[in-house]
Amino acid sequence: MDVKELGFELAHVGINQKDAAEAKATAELLCDLFGFSLRETEGSFFTDDYFEVMKKEYLGRLGHVAIRTSDTEKAMAYLKTKGIDFDESTAGRGPNGKIRVIYFAKDIAGFRFHLTQKA
């Protein structure tokens, strides 16, 4: 498989914080500095689609890196040939049952990478 067919691209960088108050302060600072818009979800604050500031310590010693792909399951098969294992407990599936999001089993340089399906 040609890696270019998978359309890998950076989706966002996740930043772990100790609690919701710290996460909100960090996200608001990033929005103020760079003119991003703030969006709150149950577990995090997004600054547009650039940073996801987590309301608690989450996967990855330093945080996480989300990588978009045109086909998550084909990307998983490709990355397995490169020695990457996946944490199946983190798999999120779409209505069709296909994996839409999944985290790697181990950190890379302190970050836990995850794949996410392009819309």
N, C-alpha and C positions, 0 to 999 in steps of 0.2 A: 504494500500500500504506500502511495506517495503521501508524505506528511502534509503537503500543501492542500490535499483534498479534504483534510480534517478542519481547515480554516481556523487554526488556533489563534486566539487573540486575548489580550488582557481584558478581563471584565471589571475587576476592582481589587483593591488591597484591603484586607481586614485588619483592624487594630484592636487588640484585646485591652479591655479596661476592667477595673475591679468591681465597678457597680454602675448603675444607670446614671447617677449624677455625674460621675467622672466621664462617662461616655458622652453625655449630652454636652458637657463643657468642652470636650475635645472636638466634637463634631461642630459645635457652634463656632469655635475658634477657626477651624478649617474653612467653614462657610464664610466667615467674616474676612479672612485673609485672601481667599481666592474667588469670592463671589459665587460660591456654589449654593444650591438650594438644599434645605434640610428636609428629610423625610424620615419619620419614625416608624419602625416596625416593632413587633412584639419583643424581639431580642436584640435590636440594634438601632442605630441611626445611620442613614445613608446621606452622604454629601454628593448630590447628584448620583452618578454611577461610579464615582472615583474611589471613595473610601466607604467602608462599612465599619463603623465604630461599635464594637460589641459592648453590651451592657454587663458582661461578666467575662471572666477568663474563659476562653473557649479553646478549640483545637489550635495547635501550633504554639510553641514557646513564645514567639513574638507576635503571632497573628496568622492570617491566612492570605493566600493569593488565589483568586478565582480566574480560571481560564475558560473562555467560551470556546465551543466547538460546534461544528455543523452536525455532528453525530456523536453523542456521548458514548454510546455502546461500541461503535467502531473505534473511537479514540481510546477507550479502555483496552480493547484488544491490541491496538498498536502499542500503547504504553506498557502493556504486560510483556511484550517482546523486548522492551528496554529495561525490564527488571522491576517495574513499578507494581506494587501490590495495592489493593484498595481496601478501605474499611467499609465493608458491606453494610454495617449498621448505620452508616450515614447516607445510604442511597435514598433518594427521593424520586418517586415515579410519577409520571404523567398519567392522564386518564386512559391512555392506551397501554399502560403497564411498562412502558420503556423508561429506563433510567434517565432522569433529567439533571440530576446533580449527584455527585459522589466525591468524597474526600480520599486522598492518598492515605495509605496506612502509616506512613512515617513522614516526619518533617524533612524539608530541604532547607538548609541554612537557617533553621529556626522557624520557618514558615510551613504551615500545612497547606498544601495545594489542593484545590478541588476543581473538578470539571463542572461546567454548567452548559446546558443545551441552549443554542441560539434559538430565538423565537422564530 
